[in-house]
Amino acid sequence: MLDRALAQRIRLVGLDVDGVLTDGGIYLGVAGDAPVELKRFHVLDGVGVRLLRAAGLFVVIVTGRPSEASVARAKEMGVDELLQVPPDQKLSALEGALERRGLSLDECAYVGDDLADLQILRSVALPIAVANASTEVKEAAQIVTTLAGGQGAVRLVAEMLLRARGEWQGLIEQHYEAPHVAGRAQRSR
């Protein structure tokens, strides 16, 4: 169970891409003379990101693998910032994103899966590993999700964090139940 005081301290959630927002698989091909890279993202993670943003939290993606697929997904989910940097620069890139928002690592959660995420996980207030993470990452994490990356793990993290903050039910009612209930009430008139 996530401590309420820690959950309320979190102002920014950082996410890795490959192995967290995806299952880690990458499809490579060629279209004409141009290389093409495809990744599979889970729709539930987009819901989780939107709920975090609706709660006023910043969401920043920090990935060590530049990809147009990641750019497209980040834009679609409405994340605050996408940082595509060499793996050894992930921590400094996240620190820059925090600094631009007047925040510190002590106000940050991060979801990772592999060795390139270790520096960040060992530095943030709330380190989180997905179920398919490496042993070292799981050992560095305070929370290990029950879902693997690319299987809705980010949506699960969002729910866990927002429930601990006491905001989950209100967000669900505001964004998912209220319009439906209002529509049903109007139809029954």
Contact map, one row per residue, 1 for C-alpha under 8 A:
111000000000000000000000000000000000000000000000000000000000000000000000000000000000000000000000000000000000000000000000000000000000000000000000000000000000000000000000000000000000000000000
111101100000000000000000000000000000000000000000000000000000000000000000000000000000000000000000000000000000000000000000000000000000000000000000000000000000000110010000000000000000000000000
111111100000000000000000000000000000000000000000000000000000000000000000000000000000000000000000000000000000000000000000000000000000000000000000000000000000000000010000000000000000000000000
011111110000000000000000000000000000000000000000000000000000000000000000000000000000000000000000000000000000000000000000000000000000000000000000000000000000000000011000000000000000000000000
001111111000000000000000000000000000000000000000000000000000000000000000000000000000000000000000000000000000000000000000000000000000000000000000000000000000000000001000000000000000000000000
011111111100000000000000000000000000000000000000000000000000000000000000000000000000000000000000000000000000000000000000000011000000000000000000000000000000000000000000000000000000000000000
011111111100000000000000000000000000000000000000000000000000000000000000000000000000000000000000000000000000000000000000000000000000000000000000000000000000000011011000000000000000000000000
000111111110000000000000000000000000000000000000000000000000000000000000000000000000000000000000000000000000000000000000000000000000000000000000000000000000000000011000000000000000000000000
000011111110000000000000000000000000000000000000000000000000000000000000000000000000000000000000000000000110000000000000000000000000000000000000000000000000000000000000000000000000000000000
000001111111100000000000000000000000000000000000000000001000000000000000000000000000000000000000000000000111100000000000000011000000000000000000000000000000000000000000000000000000000000000
000000011111100000000000000000000000000000000000000000011100000000000000000000000000000000000000000000100011000000000000000000000000000000000000000000000000000000000000000000000000000000000
000000000111110000000000000000000000000000000000000000001111000000000000000000000000000000000000010000000011100000000000000000000000000000000000000000000000000000000000000000000000000000000
000000000111111000000000000000000000000000000000000000001111000000000000000000000000000000000000000000000001111000000000000000000000000000000000000000000000000000000000000000000000000000000
000000000001111100000000000000000000000000000000000000000011110000000000000000000000000000000100000000000001111000000000000000000000000000000000000000000000000000000000000000000000000000000
000000000000111110011000000000000000000000000000000000000011111000000000000000000000000000000000000000000000011100000000000000000000000000000000000000000000000000000000000000000000000000000
000000000000011111111000000000000000000000000000000000000000111000000000000000000000000000000000000000000000011110001000000000000000000000000000000000000000000000000000000000000000000000000
000000000000001111111100000000000000000000000000000000000000111000000100000000000000000000000000000000000000000000000000000000000000000000000000000000000000000000000000000000000000000000000
000000000000000111111111100000000000000000000000000000000000001010000000000000000000000000000000000000000000000000000000000000000000000000000000000000000000000000000000000000000000000000000
000000000000000111111111100000000000000000000000000000000000000000000000000000000000000000000000000000000000000111000000000000000001100000000000000111000000000000000000000000000000000000000
000000000000001111111111000000000000000000000000000000000000000000000000000000000000000000000000000000000000001110000000000000000100000000000000000111001100000000000000000000000000000000000
000000000000001111111110000000000000000011001000000000000000000000000000000000000000000000000000000000000000000000000000000000000000000000000000000011011100000000000000000000000000000000000
000000000000000011111111100000000000001111000000000000000000000000000000000000000000000000000000000000000000000000000000000000000000000000000000000011100000000000000000000000000000000000000
000000000000000001111111100000000000000110000000000000000000000000000000000000000000000000000000000000000000000000000000000000000000000000000000000111100000000000000000000000000000000000000
000000000000000001110111110000000000000000000000000000000000000000000000000000000000000000000000000000000000000000000000000000000000000000000000000011000000000000000000000000000000000000000
000000000000000001100111111000000000001100000000000000000000000000000000000000000000000000000000000000000000000000000000000000000000000000000000000000000000000000000000000000000000000000000
000000000000000000000001111100000000111100000000000000000000000000000000000000000000000000000000000000000000000000000000000000000000000000000000000000000000000000000000000000000000000000000
000000000000000000000000111110000000111000000000000000000000000000000000000000000000000000000000000000000000000000000000000000000000000000000000000000000000000000000000000000000000000000000
000000000000000000000000011111000011110000000000000000000000000000000000000000000000000000000000000000000000000000000000000000000000000000000000000000000000000000000000000000000000000000000
000000000000000000000000001111100011100000000000000000000000000000000000000000000000000000000000000000000000000000000000000000000000000000000000000000000000000000000000000000000000000000000
000000000000000000000000000111111111000000000000000000000000000000000000000000000000000000000000000000000000000000000000000000000000000000000000000000000000000000000000000000000000000000000
000000000000000000000000000011111111000000000000000000000000000000000000000000000000000000000000000000000000000000000000000000000000000000000000000000000000000000000000000000000000000000000
000000000000000000000000000001111100000000000000000000000000000000000000000000000000000000000000000000000000000000000000000000000000000000000000000000000000000000000000000000000000000000000
000000000000000000000000000001111110000000000000000000000000000000000000000000000000000000000000000000000000000000000000000000000000000000000000000000000000000000000000000000000000000000000
000000000000000000000000000001111111000000000000000000000000000000000000000000000000000000000000000000000000000000000000000000000000000000000000000000000000000000000000000000000000000000000
000000000000000000000000000111101111100000000000000000000000000000000000000000000000000000000000000000000000000000000000000000000000000000000000000000000000000000000000000000000000000000000
000000000000000000000000000111100111110000000000000000000000000000000000000000000000000000000000000000000000000000000000000000000000000000000000000000000000000000000000000000000000000000000
000000000000000000000000011110000011111000000000000000000000000000111000000000000000000000000000000000000000000000000000000000000000000000000000000000000000000000000000000000000000000000000
000000000000000000000000011100000001111100000000000000000000000000001000000000000000000000000000000000000000000000000000000000000000000000000000000000000000000000000000000000000000000000000
000000000000000000000100111000000000111110000000000000000000000000001000000000000000000000000000000000000000000000000000000000000000000000000000000000000000000000000000000000000000000000000
000000000000000000000110110000000000011111000000000000000000000000000000000000000000000000000000000000000000000000000000000000000000000000000000000001000000000000000000000000000000000000000
000000000000000000001110000000000000001111101000000000000000000000000000100000000000000000000000000000000000000000000000000000000000000000000000000001000000000000000000000000000000000000000
000000000000000000001100000000000000000111111100000000000000000000000000000000000000000000000000000000000000000000000000000000000000000000000000000001110000000000000000000000000000000000000
000000000000000000000000000000000000000011111110000000000000000000000000000000000000000000000000000000000000000000000000000000000000000000000000000000010000000000000000000000000000000000000
000000000000000000000000000000000000000001111111000000000000000000000000000000000000000000000000000000000000000000000000000000000000000000000000000000110110000000000000000000000000000000000
000000000000000000001000000000000000000011111111100000000000000000000000000000000000000000000000000000000000000000000000000000000000000000000000000000011110000000000000000000000000000000000
000000000000000000000000000000000000000001111111110000000000000000000000000010000000000000000000000000000000000000000000000000000000000000000000000000000010000000000000000000000000000000000
000000000000000000000000000000000000000000111111111000000000000000000000000000000000000000000000000000000000000000000000000000000000000000000000000000000010000000000000000000000000000000000
000000000000000000000000000000000000000000011111111100000000000000000000000000000000000000000000000000000000000000000000000000000000000000000000000000000111111000000000000000000000000000000
000000000000000000000000000000000000000000001111111110000010000000000000000011100000000000000000000000000000000000000000000000000000000000000000000000000110010000000000000000000000000000000
000000000000000000000000000000000000000000000111111111000000000000000000000011000000000000000000000000000000000000000000000000000000000000000000000000000000000000000000000000000000000000000
000000000000000000000000000000000000000000000011111111100000000000000000000000000000000000000000000000000000000000000000000000000000000000000000000000000000010000000000001000000000000000000
000000000000000000000000000000000000000000000001111111111110000000000000000000000000000000000000000000000000000000000000000000000000000000000000000000000000010001000000000000000000000000000
000000000000000000000000000000000000000000000000111111111110000000000000000000100000000000000000000000000000000000000000000000000000000000000000000000000000000000000000000000000000000000000
000000000000000000000000000000000000000000000000011111111000000000000000000000000000000000000000000000000000000000000000000000000000000000000000000000000000000000000000001000000000000000000
000000000000000000000000000000000000000000000000001111111000000000000000000000000000000000000000000000000000000000000000000000000000000000000000000000000000000001000010001000000000000000000
000000000010000000000000000000000000000000000000000111111100000000000000000000000000000000000000000000000000000000000000000000000000000000000000000000000000000000000000000000000000000000000
000000000111100000000000000000000000000000000000000111111110000000000000000000000000000000000000000000000000000000000000000000000000000000000000000000000000000000000000000000000000000000000
000000000011100000000000000000000000000000000000000110011111000000000000000000110000000000000000000000000000000000000000000000000000000000000000000000000000000000000000000000000000000000000
000000000001111000000000000000000000000000000000100110001111100000000000000000111000000000000000000000000000000000000000000000000000000000000000000000000000000000000000000000000000000000000
000000000001111000000000000000000000000000000000000000000111110000000000000000111110000000000100100000000000000000000000000000000000000000000000000000000000000000000000000000000000000000000
000000000000011110000000000000000000000000000000000000000011111000000000010000101110000000000000000000000000000000000000000000000000000000000000000000000000000000000000000000000000000000000
000000000000011110000000000000000000000000000000000000000001111100000000000000000111100001001100000000000000000000000000000000000000000000000000000000000000000000000000000000000000000000000
000000000000001111000000000000000000000000000000000000000000111111000000000000000111111001000000000000000000000000000000000000000000000000000000000000000000000000000000000000000000000000000
000000000000000000000000000000000000000000000000000000000000011111000000000000000001111001000000000000000000000000010000000000000000000000000000000000000000000000000000000000000000000000000
000000000000000001000000000000000000000000000000000000000000001111100000000000000001111000000000000000000000000000000000000000000000000000000000000000000000000000000000000000000000000000000
000000000000000000000000000000000000000000000000000000000000001111110100000000000001100000000000000000000000000000000000000000000000000000000000000000000000000000000000000000000000000000000
000000000000000000000000000000000000100000000000000000000000000011111110000000000001000000000000000000000000000000000000000000000000000000000000000000000000000000000000000000000000000000000
000000000000000000000000000000000000100000000000000000000000000001111111000000000000000000000000000000000000000000000000000000000000000000000000000000000000000000000000000000000000000000000
000000000000000000000000000000000000111000000000000000000000000000111111100000000000000000000000000000000000000000000000000000000000000000000000000000000000000000000000000000000000000000000
000000000000000010000000000000000000000000000000000000000000000001111111110000000000000000000000000000000000000000000000000000000000000000000000000000000000000000000000000000000000000000000
000000000000000000000000000000000000000000000000000000000000000000111111111000000100000000000000000000000000000000000000000000000000000000000000000000000000000000000000000000000000000000000
000000000000000000000000000000000000000000000000000000000000000000011111111100000000000000000000000000000000000000000000000000000000000000000000000000000000000000000000000000000000000000000
000000000000000000000000000000000000000010000000000000000000000000001111111110000000000000000000000000000000000000000000000000000000000000000000000000000000000000000000000000000000000000000
000000000000000000000000000000000000000000000000000000000000100000000111111111101100000000000000000000000000000000000000000000000000000000000000000000000000000000000000000000000000000000000
000000000000000000000000000000000000000000000000000000000000000000000011111111100000000000000000000000000000000000000000000000000000000000000000000000000000000000000000000000000000000000000
000000000000000000000000000000000000000000000000000000000000000000000001111111000000000000000000000000000000000000000000000000000000000000000000000000000000000000000000000000000000000000000
000000000000000000000000000000000000000000000100110000000000000000000000111111100000000000000000000000000000000000000000000000000000000000000000000000000000000000000000000000000000000000000
000000000000000000000000000000000000000000000000110000000000000000000000011111110000000000000000000000000000000000000000000000000000000000000000000000000000000000000000000000000000000000000
000000000000000000000000000000000000000000000000100010000111100000000000011011111100000000000000000000000000000000000000000000000000000000000000000000000000000000000000000000000000000000000
000000000000000000000000000000000000000000000000000000000111000000000000000001111100000000000000000000000000000000000000000000000000000000000000000000000000000000000000000000000000000000000
000000000000000000000000000000000000000000000000000000000011100000000000010000111110000000000000100000000000000000000000000000000000000000000000000000000000000000000000000000000000000000000
000000000000000000000000000000000000000000000000000000000001111000000010010000111111000000000000000000000000000000000000000000000000000000000000000000000000000000000000000000000000000000000
000000000000000000000000000000000000000000000000000000000001111000000000000000001111100000001100000000000000000000000000000000000000000000000000000000000000000000000000000000000000000000000
000000000000000000000000000000000000000000000000000000000000011111100000000000000111110000000000000000000000000000000000000000000000000000000000000000000000000000000000000000000000000000000
000000000000000000000000000000000000000000000000000000000000011111000000000000000011111011001000000000000000000000000000000000000000000000000000000000000000000000000000000000000000000000000
000000000000000000000000000000000000000000000000000000000000001110000000000000000001111111000000000000000000000000000000000000000000000000000000000000000000000000000000000000000000000000000
000000000000000000000000000000000000000000000000000000000000001110000000000000000000111111000000000000000000000000010000000000000000000000000000000000000000000000000000000000000000000000000
000000000000000000000000000000000000000000000000000000000000000000000000000000000000011111100000000000000000000000010000000000000000000000000000000000000000000000000000000000000000000000000
000000000000000000000000000000000000000000000000000000000000000000000000000000000000111111111000000000000000000000000000000000000000000000000000000000000000000000000000000000000000000000000
000000000000000000000000000000000000000000000000000000000000011100000000000000000000111111111100000000000000000000011001000000000000000000000000000000000000000000000000000000000000000000000
000000000000000000000000000000000000000000000000000000000000000000000000000000000000000111111110000000000000000000000011000000000000000000000000000000000000000000000000000000000000000000000
000000000000000000000000000000000000000000000000000000000000000000000000000000000000000011111111000000000000000000000000000000000000000000000000000000000000000000000000000000000000000000000
000000000000000000000000000000000000000000000000000000000000010000000000000000000010100011111111100000000000000000000000000000000000000000000000000000000000000000000000000000000000000000000
000000000000010000000000000000000000000000000000000000000001010000000000000000000010000001111111110000000000000000000000000000000000000000000000000000000000000000000000000000000000000000000
000000000000000000000000000000000000000000000000000000000000000000000000000000000000000000111111111000011000000000000000000000000000000000000000000000000000000000000000000000000000000000000
000000000000000000000000000000000000000000000000000000000000000000000000000000000000000000011111111100000000000000000000000000000000000000000000000000000000000000000000000000000000000000000
000000000000000000000000000000000000000000000000000000000001000000000000000000001000000000001111111110000000000000000000000000000000000000000000000000000000000000000000000000000000000000000
000000000001000000000000000000000000000000000000000000000000000000000000000000000000000000000111111111111000000000000000000000000000000000000000000000000000000000000000000000000000000000000
000000000000000000000000000000000000000000000000000000000000000000000000000000000000000000000011111111110000000000000000000000000000000000000000000000000000000000000000000000000000000000000
000000000000000000000000000000000000000000000000000000000000000000000000000000000000000000000001111111100000000000000000000000000000000000000000000000000000000000000000000000000000000000000
000000000000000000000000000000000000000000000000000000000000000000000000000000000000000000000000111111100000000000000000000000000000000000000000000000000000000000000000000000000000000000000
000000000000000000000000000000000000000000000000000000000000000000000000000000000000000000000000011111110000000000000000000000000000000000000000000000000000000000000000000000000000000000000
000000000010000000000000000000000000000000000000000000000000000000000000000000000000000000000000011111111010000000000000000000000000000000000000000000000000000000000000000000000000000000000
000000000000000000000000000000000000000000000000000000000000000000000000000000000000000000000010011001111111000000000000000000000000000000000000000000000000000000000000000000000000000000000
000000000000000000000000000000000000000000000000000000000000000000000000000000000000000000000010010000111111000000000000001110000000000000000000000000000000000000000000000000000000000000000
000000001100000000000000000000000000000000000000000000000000000000000000000000000000000000000000000000011111000000000000000110000000000000000000000000000000000000000000000000000000000000000
000000001111000000000000000000000000000000000000000000000000000000000000000000000000000000000000000000111111100000000000000110000000000000000000000000000000000000000000000000000000000000000
000000000111110000000000000000000000000000000000000000000000000000000000000000000000000000000000000000011111110000000000000111000000000000000000000000000000000000000000000000000000000000000
000000000101110000000000000000000000000000000000000000000000000000000000000000000000000000000000000000000011111000000000000111110000000000000000000000000000000000000000000000000000000000000
000000000000111100000000000000000000000000000000000000000000000000000000000000000000000000000000000000000001111100000001100101110000000000000000000000000000000000000000000000000000000000000
000000000000111100010000000000000000000000000000000000000000000000000000000000000000000000000000000000000000111110000000100000111100000000000000000000000100000000000000000000000000000000000
000000000000001100110000000000000000000000000000000000000000000000000000000000000000000000000000000000000000011111001100100000111100100010000000000000000000000000000000000000000000000000000
000000000000000100110000000000000000000000000000000000000000000000000000000000000000000000000000000000000000001111101000000000001101110011000000000010000000000000000000000000000000000000000
000000000000000000100000000000000000000000000000000000000000000000000000000000000000000000000000000000000000000111111100000000000000110110000000000000000000000000000000000000000000000000000
000000000000000000000000000000000000000000000000000000000000000000000000000000000000000000000000000000000000000011111100000000000000010110000000000000000000000000000000000000000000000000000
000000000000000000000000000000000000000000000000000000000000000100000000000000000000001101000000000000000000000001111110000000000000000000000000000000000000000000000000000000000000000000000
000000000000000100000000000000000000000000000000000000000000000000000000000000000000000001000000000000000000000111111111100000000000000010000000000000000000000000000000000000000000000000000
000000000000000000000000000000000000000000000000000000000000000000000000000000000000000000000000000000000000000101111111110000000000000110010000000000000000000000000000000000000000000000000
000000000000000000000000000000000000000000000000000000000000000000000000000000000000000000100000000000000000000000011111111000000000000000000000000000000000000000000000000000000000000000000
000000000000000000000000000000000000000000000000000000000000000000000000000000000000000001100000000000000000010000001111111100100000000000000000000000000000000000000000000000000000000000000
000000000000000000000000000000000000000000000000000000000000000000000000000000000000000000000000000000000000011100001111111101110000000010011000000000000000000000000000000000000000000000000
000000000000000000000000000000000000000000000000000000000000000000000000000000000000000000000000000000000000000000000111111100100000000000011000000000000000000000000000000000000000000000000
000000000000000000000000000000000000000000000000000000000000000000000000000000000000000000000000000000001000000000000011111110000000000000000000000000000000000000000000000000000000000000000
000000000000000000000000000000000000000000000000000000000000000000000000000000000000000000000000000000001111110000000001111111100000000000000000000000000000000000000000000000000000000000000
000001000100000000000000000000000000000000000000000000000000000000000000000000000000000000000000000000001111100000000000001111100000000000000000000000000000000000000000000000000000000000000
000001000100000000000000000000000000000000000000000000000000000000000000000000000000000000000000000000000001110000000000100111110000000000001110000000000000000000000000000000000000000000000
000000000000000000000000000000000000000000000000000000000000000000000000000000000000000000000000000000000000111100000001110111111000000000011110000000000000000000000000000000000000000000000
000000000000000000000000000000000000000000000000000000000000000000000000000000000000000000000000000000000000111100000000100001111100000001001111100000000000000000000000000000000000000000000
000000000000000000000000000000000000000000000000000000000000000000000000000000000000000000000000000000000000001110000000000000111110100011001111100000000000000000000000000000000000000000000
000000000000000000010000000000000000000000000000000000000000000000000000000000000000000000000000000000000000001110000000000000011111100001000001111110001000000000000000000000000000000000000
000000000000000000000000000000000000000000000000000000000000000000000000000000000000000000000000000000000000000000000000000000001111100000000001111110000000000000000000000000000000000000000
000000000000000000100000000000000000000000000000000000000000000000000000000000000000000000000000000000000000000010000000000000000111110000000000001110000000000000000000000000000000000000000
000000000000000000100000000000000000000000000000000000000000000000000000000000000000000000000000000000000000000111000000000000001111111011000000000100000000000000000000000000000000000000000
000000000000000000000000000000000000000000000000000000000000000000000000000000000000000000000000000000000000000011100000000000000001111111000000000000000000000000000000000000000000000000000
000000000000000000000000000000000000000000000000000000000000000000000000000000000000000000000000000000000000000000000000000000000000111111100000000000000000000000000000000000000000000000000
000000000000000000000000000000000000000000000000000000000000000000000000000000000000000000000000000000000000000001100100000000000000011111110000000000000000000000000000000000000000000000000
000000000000000000000000000000000000000000000000000000000000000000000000000000000000000000000000000000000000000111101100100000001000111111111000000000000000000000000000000000000000000000000
000000000000000000000000000000000000000000000000000000000000000000000000000000000000000000000000000000000000000010000000000000011100111111111011000000000000000000000000000000000000000000000
000000000000000000000000000000000000000000000000000000000000000000000000000000000000000000000000000000000000000000000000000000000000001111111000000000000000000000000000000000000000000000000
000000000000000000000000000000000000000000000000000000000000000000000000000000000000000000000000000000000000000000000100110000100000000111111100000000000000000000000000000000000000000000000
000000000000000000000000000000000000000000000000000000000000000000000000000000000000000000000000000000000000000000000000110001111000000011111111000000000000000000000000000000000000000000000
000000000000000000000000000000000000000000000000000000000000000000000000000000000000000000000000000000000000000000000000000001111000000000011111000000000000000000000000000000000000000000000
000000000000000000000000000000000000000000000000000000000000000000000000000000000000000000000000000000000000000000000000000001111000000001001111100000000000000000000000000000000000000000000
000000000000000000000000000000000000000000000000000000000000000000000000000000000000000000000000000000000000000000000000000000011110000001001111110000000000000000000000000000000000000000000
000000000000000000000000000000000000000000000000000000000000000000000000000000000000000000000000000000000000000000000000000000011110000000000011111100001001100000000000000000000000000000000
000000000000000000000000000000000000000000000000000000000000000000000000000000000000000000000000000000000000000000000000000000000110000000000001111100001000000000000000000000000000000000000
000000000000000000000000000000000000000000000000000000000000000000000000000000000000000000000000000000000000000000000000000000000111000000000000111110111001000000000000000000000000000000000
000000000000000000110010000000000000000000000000000000000000000000000000000000000000000000000000000000000000000000000000000000000111100000000000111111111000000000000000000000000000000000000
000000000000000000111111000000000000000000000000000000000000000000000000000000000000000000000000000000000000000010000000000000000111000000000000001111111100000000000000000000000000000000000
000000000000000000111111000000000000000111000000000000000000000000000000000000000000000000000000000000000000000000000000000000000000000000000000000111111000000000000000000000000000000000000
000000000000000000000110000000000000000001010000000000000000000000000000000000000000000000000000000000000000000000000000000000000000000000000000001111111000000000000000000000000000000000000
000000000000000000001000000000000000000001111000000000000000000000000000000000000000000000000000000000000000000000000000000000000000000000000000001111111111000000000000000000000000000000000
000000000000000000011000000000000000000000001000000000000000000000000000000000000000000000000000000000000000000000000000000000000100000000000000111111111111100000000000000000000000000000000
000000000000000000011000000000000000000000011001100000000000000000000000000000000000000000000000000000000000001000000000000000000000000000000000000010011111110000000000000000000000000000000
000000000000000000000000000000000000000000011111100000000000000000000000000000000000000000000000000000000000000000000000000000000000000000000000000000011111111000000000000000000000000000000
000000000000000000000000000000000000000000000001000000000000000000000000000000000000000000000000000000000000000000000000000000000000000000000000101000011111111100000000000000000000000000000
000000000000000000000000000000000000000000000001000000000000000000000000000000000000000000000000000000000000000000000000000000000000000000000000100000001111111110000000000000000000000000000
000000000000000000000000000000000000000000000001101100000000000000000000000000000000000000000000000000000000000000000000000000000000000000000000000000000111111111000000000000000000000000000
000000000000000000000000000000000000000000000001000000000000000000000000000000000000000000000000000000000000000000000000000000000000000000000000000000000011111111100001000000000000000000000
010000000000000000000000000000000000000000000000000000000000000000000000000000000000000000000000000000000000000000000000000000000000000000000000000000000001111111110000000000000000000000000
010000100000000000000000000000000000000000000000000000000000000000000000000000000000000000000000000000000000000000000000000000000000000000000000000000000000111111111000000000000000000000000
000000100000000000000000000000000000000000000000000100100000000000000000000000000000000000000000000000000000000000000000000000000000000000000000000000000000011111111111000000000000000000000
000000000000000000000000000000000000000000000000000000000000000000000000000000000000000000000000000000000000000000000000000000000000000000000000000000000000001111111111100000000000000000000
011100110000000000000000000000000000000000000000000000000000000000000000000000000000000000000000000000000000000000000000000000000000000000000000000000000000000111111110000000000000000000000
000110110000000000000000000000000000000000000000000000000000000000000000000000000000000000000000000000000000000000000000000000000000000000000000000000000000000011111111000000000000000000000
000000000000000000000000000000000000000000000000000000000000000000000000000000000000000000000000000000000000000000000000000000000000000000000000000000000000000001111111100000000000000000000
000000000000000000000000000000000000000000000000000000100000000000000000000000000000000000000000000000000000000000000000000000000000000000000000000000000000000001111111111000000000000000000
000000000000000000000000000000000000000000000000000000000000000000000000000000000000000000000000000000000000000000000000000000000000000000000000000000000000001001101111111100000000000000000
000000000000000000000000000000000000000000000000000000000000000000000000000000000000000000000000000000000000000000000000000000000000000000000000000000000000000000100111111110000000000000000
000000000000000000000000000000000000000000000000000000000000000000000000000000000000000000000000000000000000000000000000000000000000000000000000000000000000000000000011111111000000000000000
000000000000000000000000000000000000000000000000001001100000000000000000000000000000000000000000000000000000000000000000000000000000000000000000000000000000000000000011111111110000000000000
000000000000000000000000000000000000000000000000000000000000000000000000000000000000000000000000000000000000000000000000000000000000000000000000000000000000000000000001111111111000000000000
000000000000000000000000000000000000000000000000000000000000000000000000000000000000000000000000000000000000000000000000000000000000000000000000000000000000000000000000111111111100000000000
000000000000000000000000000000000000000000000000000000000000000000000000000000000000000000000000000000000000000000000000000000000000000000000000000000000000000000000000011111111110000000000
000000000000000000000000000000000000000000000000000000000000000000000000000000000000000000000000000000000000000000000000000000000000000000000000000000000000000000000000001111111110000000000
000000000000000000000000000000000000000000000000000000000000000000000000000000000000000000000000000000000000000000000000000000000000000000000000000000000000000000000000001111111111000000000
000000000000000000000000000000000000000000000000000000000000000000000000000000000000000000000000000000000000000000000000000000000000000000000000000000000000000000000000000111111111100000000
000000000000000000000000000000000000000000000000000000000000000000000000000000000000000000000000000000000000000000000000000000000000000000000000000000000000000000000000000011111111110000000
000000000000000000000000000000000000000000000000000000000000000000000000000000000000000000000000000000000000000000000000000000000000000000000000000000000000000000000000000001111111111000000
000000000000000000000000000000000000000000000000000000000000000000000000000000000000000000000000000000000000000000000000000000000000000000000000000000000000000000000000000000011111111100000
000000000000000000000000000000000000000000000000000000000000000000000000000000000000000000000000000000000000000000000000000000000000000000000000000000000000000000000000000000001111111110000
000000000000000000000000000000000000000000000000000000000000000000000000000000000000000000000000000000000000000000000000000000000000000000000000000000000000000000000000000000000111111111000
000000000000000000000000000000000000000000000000000000000000000000000000000000000000000000000000000000000000000000000000000000000000000000000000000000000000000000000000000000000011111111100
000000000000000000000000000000000000000000000000000000000000000000000000000000000000000000000000000000000000000000000000000000000000000000000000000000000000000000000000000000000001111111110
000000000000000000000000000000000000000000000000000000000000000000000000000000000000000000000000000000000000000000000000000000000000000000000000000000000000000000000000000000000000111111111
000000000000000000000000000000000000000000000000000000000000000000000000000000000000000000000000000000000000000000000000000000000000000000000000000000000000000000000000000000000000011111111
000000000000000000000000000000000000000000000000000000000000000000000000000000000000000000000000000000000000000000000000000000000000000000000000000000000000000000000000000000000000001111111
000000000000000000000000000000000000000000000000000000000000000000000000000000000000000000000000000000000000000000000000000000000000000000000000000000000000000000000000000000000000000111111
000000000000000000000000000000000000000000000000000000000000000000000000000000000000000000000000000000000000000000000000000000000000000000000000000000000000000000000000000000000000000011111
